[in-house]
Amino acid sequence: MSRELEHYWGPERKIAAVRKPEDLQAALRNGWPVVFLLIGDLFTAERYVAEALRAGKKVFLHVDFITGLGGDPIVIKYIAERIKPTGIISTKSHFVKHAKKQGLLAIQRLFIIDTSALEQGIHNIRQSEPDAIEIMPGLLSRVITELRDSVPTPIIAGGLIKDKAEIETALRAGAAAVSMGNRLLWT
């Protein structure tokens, strides 16, 4: 599996996860090289991605959140050819597979709510072979370690991250990077 993404995070290993349009400019001004876009629709996603790319960022578009695109795999071809992000984020294994076929980097997002979800997540990762995994919530240091020991894919911890101590805990547990939507942690 690819470890291509690991050099993207930079020494900080932090990622601005933009959840509101008004936060995009703050994310583009910070010194972190990667931005996760969890905003947009059929009309705005291309503009947001282009703006971030012009700012020198690596941009990952969370395709599950883009209003108006739908769930058909042709969406990924459209995103690759028209919107042109660095890569995508999705909870859907088939989107991850199609993104890789289209030459995009792909991050699979997993919600680890119980042991069954962890086991199913490991199975899905082995099938879709994402370039990285984003687990949620990102406060599960034991799960980060267990997942890191189970699959050779870089792990991004995200969700419910509220302070710098939680960032450090996730990184010490083995996360390759930490994504956060709390704008106060971006500076």
Phi and psi in degrees as a GROMACS rama.xvg file:
@    title "Ramachandran Plot"
@    xaxis  label "Phi"
@    yaxis  label "Psi"
@TYPE xy
-73.9461  137.844  SER-2
-115.071  19.3005  ARG-3
-57.1829  -34.6505  GLU-4
-70.2445  -25.9637  LEU-5
-56.4338  -34.3141  GLU-6
-76.5152  -11.7559  HIS-7
-69.9427  -33.1406  TYR-8
-65.2621  -28.7465  TRP-9
79.6771  176.883  GLY-10
-66.1493  -26.271  PRO-11
-70.5307  -31.3035  GLU-12
55.7844  41.2227  ARG-13
-126.219  146.996  LYS-14
-132.295  129.166  ILE-15
-79.9426  120.116  ALA-16
-100.788  104.305  ALA-17
-83.8796  115.534  VAL-18
-107.26  -11.9704  ARG-19
-136.46  140.567  LYS-20
-54.1816  -35.8242  PRO-21
-69.8303  -11.3466  GLU-22
-92.3785  -9.28712  ASP-23
-59.7128  -45.9693  LEU-24
-62.7242  -38.0424  GLN-25
-63.6401  -40.3959  ALA-26
-66.5311  -34.9496  ALA-27
-74.5585  -23.6352  LEU-28
-84.1478  -22.9476  ARG-29
-71.848  166.512  ASN-30
-84.2613  2.43567  GLY-31
-79.2194  138.827  TRP-32
-80.1287  -12.9937  PRO-33
-120.231  140.84  VAL-34
-128.175  133.1  VAL-35
-98.9628  123.848  PHE-36
-100.389  113.018  LEU-37
-109.353  27.5622  LEU-38
-133.217  162.248  ILE-39
121.634  168.901  GLY-40
-145.051  -174.216  ASP-41
-54.3643  -30.3824  LEU-42
-93.3786  -24.8242  PHE-43
-108.111  -21.3175  THR-44
-57.8581  -43.4198  ALA-45
-61.8113  -41.2085  GLU-46
-66.1285  -44.212  ARG-47
-61.5187  -45.2502  TYR-48
-63.1641  -45.9518  VAL-49
-60.5234  -41.1011  ALA-50
-60.4356  -45.8194  GLU-51
-66.6762  -40.7252  ALA-52
-64.2357  -41.3006  LEU-53
-61.4613  -30.1686  ARG-54
-80.3062  2.2671  ALA-55
84.4967  15.804  GLY-56
-91.5678  152.205  LYS-57
-86.2831  128.549  LYS-58
-118.389  126.182  VAL-59
-115.123  120.21  PHE-60
-94.9937  122.8  LEU-61
-80.5643  96.5551  HIS-62
-66.4406  -23.7005  VAL-63
-66.8038  -21.143  ASP-64
-98.9544  -2.8927  PHE-65
-84.567  107.259  ILE-66
-63.9237  134.323  THR-67
96.019  -3.38341  GLY-68
-93.6884  -32.32  LEU-69
81.691  -177.083  GLY-70
-107.07  5.82735  GLY-71
-75.7632  140.325  ASP-72
-58.7211  -20.0637  PRO-73
-61.5888  -22.2961  ILE-74
-55.7705  -40.2299  VAL-75
-66.3298  -39.44  ILE-76
-61.5616  -43.8908  LYS-77
-58.8993  -46.8142  TYR-78
-62.0875  -45.1769  ILE-79
-63.6774  -42.2419  ALA-80
-86.734  -29.7885  GLU-81
-104.216  -49.6044  ARG-82
-85.6499  -37.8614  ILE-83
60.8434  49.1934  LYS-84
-73.982  171.55  PRO-85
-64.088  -38.119  THR-86
-168.658  -174.894  GLY-87
-124.29  162.417  ILE-88
-123.762  137.76  ILE-89
-158.716  152.904  SER-90
-86.3285  -10.6296  THR-91
-94.4441  117.454  LYS-92
-58.6694  -38.0714  SER-93
-67.6648  -30.8955  HIS-94
-67.4721  -39.1695  PHE-95
-61.1892  -47.8938  VAL-96
-59.9824  -45.8744  LYS-97
-67.0062  -36.4714  HIS-98
-61.0095  -44.6635  ALA-99
-63.4296  -37.9523  LYS-100
-64.8594  -29.1011  LYS-101
-87.474  2.72787  GLN-102
84.8858  11.6258  GLY-103
-92.8534  151.038  LEU-104
-74.4968  151.198  LEU-105
-136.906  130.803  ALA-106
-113.845  125.306  ILE-107
-96.641  125.335  GLN-108
-93.394  130.361  ARG-109
-120.521  136.379  LEU-110
-101.081  110.701  PHE-111
-95.1391  96.2808  ILE-112
-105.845  -18.0448  ILE-113
-164.249  179.936  ASP-114
-61.594  -39.5226  THR-115
-61.8936  -41.3398  SER-116
-64.2562  -38.2915  ALA-117
-64.4162  -47.0664  LEU-118
-62.955  -44.0755  GLU-119
-64.4101  -38.6318  GLN-120
-60.8389  -44.3914  GLY-121
-61.5279  -42.495  ILE-122
-60.7068  -47.7244  HIS-123
-62.5002  -38.8641  ASN-124
-63.4339  -42.8743  ILE-125
-65.1734  -30.3364  ARG-126
-79.2423  -44.4563  GLN-127
-90.9638  -19.3216  SER-128
49.9177  58.7179  GLU-129
-66.7556  164.949  PRO-130
-78.4002  -25.1108  ASP-131
-157.074  165.279  ALA-132
-123.417  133.697  ILE-133
-108.417  119.203  GLU-134
-102.692  145.261  ILE-135
-134.244  139.251  MET-136
-73.3272  156.681  PRO-137
-81.1993  6.57749  GLY-138
-91.8885  7.97896  LEU-139
-95.3141  75.7033  LEU-140
-60.8792  -38.8408  SER-141
-62.8994  -40.5244  ARG-142
-70.4311  -37.5353  VAL-143
-57.5393  -47.9687  ILE-144
-62.4359  -45.8074  THR-145
-62.9794  -43.8348  GLU-146
-66.7968  -42.3697  LEU-147
-58.4791  -37.0078  ARG-148
-78.6763  -14.5794  ASP-149
-96.9413  -30.6847  SER-150
-135.485  148.059  VAL-151
-87.4128  25.6792  PRO-152
-101.184  135.58  THR-153
-58.6314  142.288  PRO-154
-112.68  131.799  ILE-155
-109.03  124.445  ILE-156
-91.3261  130.337  ALA-157
-147.169  158.641  GLY-158
93.9424  128.129  GLY-159
65.2613  14.3197  LEU-160
-76.9729  117.825  ILE-161
-115.095  -20.4409  LYS-162
-150.05  171.408  ASP-163
-64.4418  -31.8501  LYS-164
-63.8501  -37.9324  ALA-165
-68.7041  -35.2355  GLU-166
-60.9836  -50.1427  ILE-167
-62.5284  -38.646  GLU-168
-61.2166  -45.3387  THR-169
-63.7818  -41.6649  ALA-170
-66.343  -41.0339  LEU-171
-65.0759  -31.4739  ARG-172
-73.307  -13.186  ALA-173
120.929  4.15088  GLY-174
-65.8289  139.544  ALA-175
-74.6521  -29.8264  ALA-176
-159.824  168.994  ALA-177
-129.838  128.156  VAL-178
-103.311  143.007  SER-179
-146.662  140.572  MET-180
-93.9246  -8.96222  GLY-181
-75.3769  105.212  ASN-182
-58.6499  -28.0615  ARG-183
-65.2261  -23.5357  LEU-184
-86.6317  -4.13205  LEU-185
-80.0965  -12.8395  TRP-186
